[in-house]
Amino acid sequence: MNASTRGRIDVVQHSSQLLRNNPLADPADRDLYCYLPPGYDESRQRYPVIYFLAGFTGRGKSHFQIPDPWAQPLDARLDRLIASGALPPVICVNPDCFTRFGGSQYADSSATGPYERYVTDELVPFVDARFRTLAGRDHRGVTGKSSGGYGALRLAMRHPDVFGALGSHAGDAYFAYCYLPDFPKFVLEVGKHGGTVEGFWRWFEALPKKTSEALTALNILAMAACYSPNPKEPLGIDLPVKLPSGDIRVDVWERWVENDPVHMAPRCAEALRSMRAIFLDAGLRDEYNLQLGARILCEKFSGLGLSYTYEEFDDTHGGIVYRYDRSLVELGKALA
């Protein structure tokens, strides 16, 4: 592929007012990775925009630093799709919404910071002012994988004035299947480190290598920070389980459920109905049961009379960057 058929990555530092003085002391100044399509610098054309949200423990730049040497990073993927004609030229924006807990779920929370508004109220106007975008929800979409897919569902459902098309690769849905199985693991892991979330958190931050067991427990803590914050509790979080027993706190769990796309969908039916495209997929062997979450979500969509595309494929949860072609093409065509 020669230079004329390649886009470029513009790394812009954005200084957020909303994230300043956030509870975790995470940086308010963040690098925003923006893909600009081939010919951007030579033309005066305006382009649709796709916001691509990173999954848990990921940052926007992660999409361009794929560790698998056989997998295409996002810029090469976009170059190929545009060159083939499958995807109209688009700008692709990759926000950094990482937190010390590993992620933000793209939600506003008193325990982490206002990451939902950070994207919708700060980044979108910033991008429209800086780049030649087709500014408007009918030319702006959002997609992502895993927690990024959840973020895309959340933002599209809650901000149809901002986003007009939606993609989700194995996005978190039906929390009873994707989170509940890890509650016992969380309780037992916390029990090894003093039996308190403060003790676990001190141990985790000092851990030189973050093990899979530690990250599994951290994931539950991070989700609690996003779905059930409480400034009066340790770390500003209401846990969904009692310690040390592990008994589920029904009142807190119900707050989680309110944030589940499966339960959000009926409340956000008009927003979903306004989408120019909805694309979802999940692997048949997803370790977090997200293929079941997607099926249940699609049942809700069908019951609401929504038009959408859903695909299952023979794979697990990880290493599915090759599937990004599908949402990019579907959204790009709808937004062009």
C-alpha positions in Angstrom: 0.0 0.0 0.0 1.6 3.3 -1.1 1.6 6.6 0.7 -1.4 7.9 -1.2 -3.6 5.1 0.1 -2.5 5.4 3.7 -4.1 7.6 6.3 -2.2 9.0 9.2 -2.6 9.0 13.0 -2.7 12.5 14.6 -2.0 12.3 18.3 -3.5 15.3 20.0 -3.2 16.2 23.7 -6.6 17.2 25.1 -6.8 18.9 28.5 -10.0 18.0 30.2 -11.7 20.4 32.6 -14.2 17.7 33.6 -11.5 15.2 34.7 -9.5 17.7 36.6 -9.3 16.8 40.3 -11.0 13.4 39.7 -11.2 11.1 42.8 -8.4 8.7 41.6 -6.0 11.5 40.7 -5.9 10.2 37.2 -4.4 12.6 34.6 -6.7 15.2 33.1 -4.4 15.7 30.2 -4.7 12.8 27.8 -3.5 11.8 24.3 -6.3 11.5 21.8 -5.4 9.1 18.9 -7.2 10.2 15.8 -7.0 8.4 12.4 -7.3 10.7 9.4 -8.2 9.0 6.1 -6.1 9.0 2.9 -6.3 12.3 1.2 -7.3 14.3 4.3 -4.4 16.7 4.0 -4.8 17.3 0.3 -8.6 17.9 0.2 -11.2 20.2 1.9 -13.6 17.3 2.2 -15.5 16.7 5.5 -15.8 13.2 6.9 -18.0 11.2 9.1 -16.5 10.2 12.5 -16.4 6.8 14.3 -15.5 6.9 18.0 -13.8 3.6 18.8 -13.8 2.8 22.6 -11.2 0.6 24.2 -12.0 -2.3 26.5 -11.2 -2.8 30.2 -7.5 -2.0 30.9 -7.1 -0.5 27.4 -6.5 3.0 26.2 -7.2 4.6 22.8 -3.6 4.1 21.6 -4.1 0.3 22.3 -5.9 0.0 19.0 -2.7 1.0 17.2 -0.4 -1.2 19.2 -1.7 -4.7 18.6 0.7 -7.3 20.2 -0.2 -10.0 17.7 2.2 -9.6 14.8 -0.3 -11.2 12.4 -3.2 -8.9 13.4 -3.6 -5.5 11.7 -3.6 -2.4 13.9 -6.5 -0.1 13.5 -4.9 2.3 11.1 -3.8 -0.4 8.7 -7.3 -2.0 9.0 -9.0 1.3 8.1 -6.5 1.9 5.2 -7.3 -1.5 3.8 -11.1 -1.2 4.1 -11.1 2.3 2.6 -8.8 1.3 -0.3 -11.1 -1.7 -1.1 -14.1 0.5 -1.2 -15.9 -1.4 1.6 -15.6 1.6 3.9 -16.1 5.2 2.9 -13.3 7.5 4.2 -13.9 8.2 7.9 -12.1 9.9 10.8 -11.7 7.4 13.7 -11.3 8.8 17.2 -9.9 6.7 20.0 -10.5 8.2 23.5 -8.4 7.4 26.5 -10.8 6.7 29.4 -8.4 4.5 31.5 -8.5 4.8 35.3 -6.4 3.4 38.1 -9.2 0.8 38.5 -8.6 -0.3 34.9 -11.4 1.5 33.2 -14.4 3.8 33.4 -17.2 2.0 31.6 -17.7 5.4 29.9 -20.0 6.3 32.8 -20.1 9.3 35.1 -19.2 8.2 38.7 -18.3 9.9 41.9 -15.7 7.1 42.5 -13.8 7.6 39.2 -14.9 10.8 37.4 -17.3 12.0 34.7 -16.1 9.9 31.8 -19.5 9.9 30.0 -19.6 13.6 29.8 -15.9 13.7 29.1 -16.7 12.0 25.8 -20.0 13.6 24.9 -19.4 17.1 26.2 -15.7 17.6 25.8 -14.2 15.3 23.2 -16.9 15.5 20.6 -16.9 19.3 20.3 -13.1 19.3 20.5 -12.8 16.9 17.6 -15.4 18.8 15.5 -13.6 22.0 16.1 -10.1 20.6 15.3 -10.8 18.3 12.3 -13.0 18.5 9.2 -15.8 16.4 10.4 -19.4 16.2 9.3 -20.5 17.5 12.6 -23.9 16.1 13.6 -25.3 12.9 15.0 -26.3 11.5 11.6 -22.6 11.4 10.7 -21.2 10.3 14.0 -21.1 6.7 15.3 -19.6 4.9 18.3 -18.3 1.3 18.6 -16.0 -0.8 20.7 -15.1 -4.2 22.1 -16.0 -5.7 25.5 -16.2 -2.7 28.0 -15.8 -0.5 24.9 -18.8 -2.3 23.4 -20.7 -1.6 26.6 -19.6 2.0 26.4 -20.9 2.3 22.9 -24.2 0.8 23.9 -24.4 3.2 26.8 -23.5 6.3 25.0 -25.7 5.6 22.0 -28.7 4.8 24.2 -28.3 7.8 26.4 -27.0 10.4 23.9 -28.9 9.9 20.6 -28.4 13.6 19.9 -24.6 12.9 19.8 -24.4 9.5 18.2 -26.4 8.2 15.2 -25.0 4.7 14.8 -23.9 2.0 17.1 -21.5 -1.0 17.1 -20.6 -3.5 19.9 -18.2 -6.4 19.8 -18.9 -8.7 22.7 -20.1 -5.8 24.8 -21.0 -6.3 28.5 -24.6 -7.2 28.6 -26.9 -9.3 30.9 -24.8 -8.7 34.0 -26.2 -11.8 35.8 -24.2 -13.9 33.4 -21.1 -11.8 32.8 -20.4 -10.5 36.3 -22.1 -12.7 38.9 -19.9 -15.7 38.2 -16.9 -13.7 39.3 -18.4 -12.4 42.6 -17.1 -15.5 44.6 -13.6 -15.0 43.1 -13.7 -11.4 44.2 -14.7 -12.2 47.7 -12.0 -14.9 48.1 -9.3 -12.8 46.6 -10.1 -9.9 48.9 -10.1 -12.3 51.8 -6.4 -13.1 51.1 -5.5 -9.5 51.6 -7.0 -8.4 54.9 -10.6 -8.9 53.9 -11.2 -5.3 53.0 -11.2 -3.5 49.7 -8.6 -1.0 51.0 -6.3 -3.9 51.8 -6.9 -5.6 48.4 -6.4 -2.3 46.6 -3.0 -1.6 48.4 -1.9 -5.1 47.5 -3.0 -4.8 43.9 -1.3 -1.4 43.3 2.0 -2.8 44.7 1.8 -6.0 42.7 4.7 -6.0 40.2 2.9 -8.3 37.8 -0.9 -8.1 37.6 -2.0 -11.8 37.6 -5.2 -13.0 36.0 -6.7 -13.7 39.4 -5.9 -10.2 40.6 -7.4 -8.7 37.4 -10.5 -10.7 37.8 -11.0 -9.3 41.3 -10.1 -5.8 40.1 -12.7 -6.0 37.4 -15.5 -6.5 40.0 -14.1 -3.6 42.0 -13.9 -1.4 38.9 -17.5 -2.3 37.9 -18.7 -1.4 41.4 -16.9 2.0 41.1 -18.8 2.6 37.9 -22.3 1.2 38.7 -22.6 1.6 42.5 -20.5 4.5 43.7 -21.0 5.9 47.3 -18.7 8.6 48.6 -19.4 7.6 52.2 -17.9 4.1 51.7 -14.3 2.9 51.5 -12.8 3.9 48.1 -16.1 5.6 47.4 -17.8 2.4 46.4 -20.8 0.3 47.5 -19.8 -3.3 47.0 -22.4 -5.7 45.5 -21.5 -8.4 48.1 -21.0 -8.5 51.8 -17.5 -9.2 53.1 -16.4 -11.7 54.2 -19.4 -13.9 53.5 -20.0 -13.0 49.9 -23.8 -12.6 50.4 -25.2 -10.5 47.5 -26.5 -7.1 48.5 -29.7 -7.0 46.6 -30.1 -3.2 46.8 -26.6 -2.6 45.3 -27.1 -5.4 42.7 -30.3 -3.6 41.6 -28.2 -0.5 40.9 -25.9 -2.6 38.7 -28.9 -4.0 36.8 -30.1 -0.5 36.1 -26.9 0.0 34.1 -27.3 -3.3 32.1 -28.0 -2.6 28.4 -30.6 -5.4 28.5 -32.5 -3.4 31.1 -31.6 0.0 29.6 -33.0 -0.8 26.2 -36.7 -0.5 26.9 -36.1 2.9 28.6 -34.0 4.0 25.6 -36.2 2.6 22.9 -36.7 5.9 21.0 -32.9 6.5 21.1 -32.2 3.1 19.7 -35.0 3.5 17.1 -33.2 6.6 15.8 -29.9 4.8 15.1 -29.0 4.7 11.4 -27.3 1.4 12.1 -26.9 -1.1 15.0 -24.3 -3.8 14.7 -23.6 -6.4 17.4 -21.5 -9.6 17.5 -20.0 -12.1 20.0 -18.0 -15.3 19.9 -19.7 -18.6 20.4 -17.1 -19.5 23.0 -17.0 -16.2 24.9 -15.6 -16.9 28.4 -17.9 -14.2 29.9 -21.1 -15.5 28.4 -21.4 -12.4 26.3 -22.9 -14.4 23.4 -25.8 -15.1 25.7 -25.9 -11.5 26.8 -26.0 -10.4 23.2 -28.8 -12.9 22.4 -30.9 -11.6 25.3 -30.2 -8.0 24.2 -31.3 -8.8 20.7 -34.5 -10.3 22.0 -35.2 -7.0 23.7 -34.3 -5.2 20.4 -36.7 -7.4 18.4 -39.5 -6.9 21.0 -39.0 -3.1 20.6 -39.2 -3.5 16.8 -35.7 -2.3 16.2 -33.6 -2.9 13.1 -30.2 -4.4 13.8 -27.5 -6.8 12.6 -26.3 -9.5 15.0 -23.6 -12.1 14.2 -22.0 -14.9 16.1 -18.6 -16.4 15.2 -16.6 -19.3 16.3 -14.1 -17.8 18.7 -13.6 -16.7 22.3 -13.5 -13.2 23.9 -9.9 -12.3 23.3 -8.0 -11.9 20.0 -11.0 -10.9 17.9 -9.7 -7.6 16.4 -10.3 -9.1 13.0 -14.0 -8.7 13.8 -13.6 -4.9 13.9 -14.0 -4.8 10.1 -17.7 -5.6 10.5 -18.8 -2.7 12.7 -16.5 -0.2 10.9 -18.0 -1.1 7.6 -21.6 -1.1 8.8 -21.3 2.2 10.7 -19.2 3.8 8.0 -21.8 3.1 5.3 -24.6 4.3 7.4 -22.9 7.6 8.4 -21.4 8.5 5.0 
